[in-house]
């Protein structure tokens, strides 16, 4: 999924999946009524989030639409349920495309790979002791740390100035996959965010994950077989990376295990959609293939308006 975008899963009835601020592209559909939006939060839902979610729920209801919050974590689900919101536990990372992220047999150049926005919440300082670190970053607005060569992460976090990072935006999932597969493990070091797409991208590429505890649901598809949980300090992160380097992981095993979890979750998602909104005789496998079967996965169904193009 792209950030803040909606995807059309059915035209009759009209059903969209989306995340973040995707509602901005659905004004026409909202006004027409009888539309369903299966919405994933792009950031952890907390008590502060509830008033805005209640407001959105009421706007949809007034127009004859349904706004269903697809929570990334059990804690978010329980909170939304408590306030009477229409909610389900469906983690956004099930929508990541396994056709775009897959193992590539390459020499391991980096000890660890971290896909991280140039923002403090990513806690790059926790990776300061990793000798060969690659950070795939992107910057924008006031967070753009740029010099004559391009992005300069050392301005944001001097403690990782020894690392390697991209100087300009990296286009192409194949390029990203190769960078991931050139690393012994992936990092996830924030204390709070959303479900973190990169965390499942690492696993689909067949590398293990070193992670701290985090709110937001990125742990939904985790398993002790390929995830190393560490404490919130740089020494613990380094120890986790060294442990990942010394273990003999099979990339296909990691990929297959996380895919099993994703596929199971996708079918639970489909069963809900069929039960609530479609003909009960709808073929689950055909619907599955329709949504996720193409080489670009759910992105095939990107909803574009004149404003969003």
N, C-alpha and C positions, 0 to 999 in steps of 0.2 A: 504493500500500500504506500502511496505517496502521502506525505503529511497534509492534513487539512483537505483531503479529497474524498469524493463519494463514488461508489461503484454500483451500477445497476445490476442486481441479481435476478430481477423479474420485472417484466413490463405489465403483465396482467396476472395478479395484482402488482402494483408498483412497489417494489422492495429495493431499498438501497442499503449497502454497508458503507461505513465511513468512519473517519476518526478526526479528532481535533475540531478545527473550525470548518468542517466540510459543509455545515448548514448554509454558509454564505452562497454556495453554488446551487442551492435547492429551493430558492425563493418561489420560483414558478410552480414547482411540484408541491410545495407546502400549501400554496394558495389554492391549488386544485382540489385538495382534500383526498382522503382515502389512500394516503401514502404511508409506508412503514420505513423507518430508519433504524437500522441496527448499528448503534453508535458506540465506538470504542474511544475511551479517553486517551489523550496523548500524554497526560500527566497523572500522577497519583491522585485519586479522589479522596479528599479529606472533608472534615466538617465545614470548612470554608467554601467548599465547592457546592454544597447542597442548595443554597438559595438560587444560584444560576441554573442548576439542573431542574429545580422545581419550576422556575420561570419558563424554561424551554419546554418542559413537559406540558405545562398549561397552554402554551402557544400552539403546540401540536394538537392537543386535545380539542381546543376551540375550533380548529380548522377541520376536525374529523380525521386527523392523522394519528399515527402511533410513533412515539419516541421511546425506544427500548435501549437502555444503557447496558452495553456488553462489558462488564467489569473484567479487568485483567487479574484481579486477585480476590480471594475469599473475603478479606477484610473490607475491600471496597463494596463487594456484593452485600455483605451484612449491613453496612452503613446505609446504602441506598434502600435496602429492604426496610430498614427501621423507619425511614422517612416516607415510606409508602410509594416509592418510585417504581416504575416498571423496569425491572432489571433481570439480567441473566449473567451467569458466570461463563463468559466466552472470551478467552484471551486472544488479543489481536495477533500475536505471533503465529497463530495457525495460518494466517494469510501470507506469510513469507513464502517466496517462490523457490521450491527445491530444484527447479529446472535451471535457475540462474546461479544458485550457490551450490557447488559440488566440489568434492575433493580433486585436487590437481597434484600430481606427483612432482614436487619441486624440492630442491635443497632448502634446508631450514637456515635462513639467513638471520632471522630475528628471534630473540628469546621470547618476546611477547608482542602482540598486536593489540592496539586499542583504538577502536572507532569512537571518537569523542568530539562533541562540539567544543568550540573554544569558549567554554563557560566554566566558572568556578565549581558548579555542582558536580562536574565530572571528576573532581579530585585527582588531577594529574600528578600532584605531589606524592601520592601514594606509590607511584611507579618510579620514583627518583633513583632507586638503587638497582634498577634493571639495566644492565650494561647495553644490550642490543635491543632497543625498543623502537617500534614503529607506531606512530600515531597518525591515523587517518582522520583529518579534521576538516571542518568547514566553518567559515566565519561570515558574519553579516552585521550590518549596522554598527552600533557602538562597540560591538564585540570583535570587530575586525582588526586584528593585530597584523599589520602589513608593513613590510619594508620594500626596498627596491627589487628584491628577488621574489616577493610574494608573501604568503602567510609566514608569520614569525611567532611561533608558540612560546618561545623563550620570553617574550614580553608579557605573556599571561602567566607563565609558570617557569621562572628561571631554573628551578631545580631539575627540569628535564631538558635543558639546553643541549645535552650530549646526545639526545635521541634523534631519530630521523622522522621527518613528517613531510607530507605533501605541501608544495608551495602554492599550488593552485587547485581548484576543485577537480576531483577525480570523477570522470564520466565513464560509465561502462561497468556492469556487474562482473564481467570477465576479468577486468583489471583488478577490481577489489578482491575477487576470489583468489587470484594469484598472490596478492599481497598477504591475504589471510593464510593461504596454504604455504607461504614461505616462512611462517612463524610456528614456534612450538606450541603456543597457546594464545587464547584471546583473553582480554581483560574486561571486567565490568566493575567499576569502583565507586559509583555514585551511592549516596546514602538514600536518595529518593529521586525518582523520575517516573517515567511510564514503564511500559513493558520492554523497552529497549530492543529494537529490531536487530541490532548488531549481535546481541547475545545468542540469538538463534541462528544467525548467519554463520557465526563461527562454527557452531555444531553441525550445520548442514555441510560445511566445508570439511568436516572431519577432524577439527582440532579441539582439544579440551578447553575448558573455561576455568579461569581463576576469578573468583568473585567475592565481594564483601556482601553482607546482608543489606537488603535494600527494600524500600516500600515502592509499590507500583506494579508488581506482577511479573517481573522478568524471570522469576524462578519457576514459573508454571510448568515448564517442560524439562526442568532439571532432573538429574539422576546422579547418584554418587559415583556411577561408573565413568562419568566424563566431566564432572564438576568438582572443583576444589574450593571449599569455602574457607576464607581467610579473615583475620581480624583487620580492623581499620588502622593499620600502621604499615609503614613501608617495609619493615623487616619481614612481617608476616606475608605481605604480598610477594616479596622476593623469594621467600621460602616456598610459597605456593607455585611460583613459576619454575623454580628449580625442581620441585617434585614432578611437575608436569613434564619437564624436559627429560627426566630420568625414567619415566614410566614408558612402557612400550605400547602406546595406543595404536589401535587399528582404525584408520580414518573411516573406513566403510562401516565398521561396527558402531562408531559414534553417530554417524549419519543415519544409519538404519534405526537405531534406538530412538533418536529424537523424532524421526519421521513416523515411527509407529505411534508415538504419543500425539503427534500433530494430526495424523489421519484419523485416529480415534476421536479426537476433539472436533474435527471437521464434521464427522458423521453425527455427532451429538448436536452440533449447530444446525445441520441439515434436517435432522429429525424434528427439531423445534420449529424450523421454518415450515416444513411440510405439515406438521400437526396443527399449527396456528393459522397458516395463511394460504396453503396450496391444497390442491386435490390430494386426498389421502392415498390415492393410487400412484402418485408421482414416483418415478423410478429414482431411487437414491443415487445409484451409481452414475446414471446419466447426468443428474443434477451436479454431482460431485465433479464429473469431468467437464461440465459446462463452466463451472466457476473456477476451478484450479488446474484444469488439464492442459491449457495451452503453454507454450514455451515461456510466456511472461506471466503466467498465473492469473490472479484476479485482476491484474492491471489491464487485461484485455477489456474489462468492462468499465473502464474509467468514464465517469460522467463529466462531460465538458459543456460549459455554457460559454457564451461570448465573453463573460467576465473572467472565466477561469482559464481560457486558452492562452 
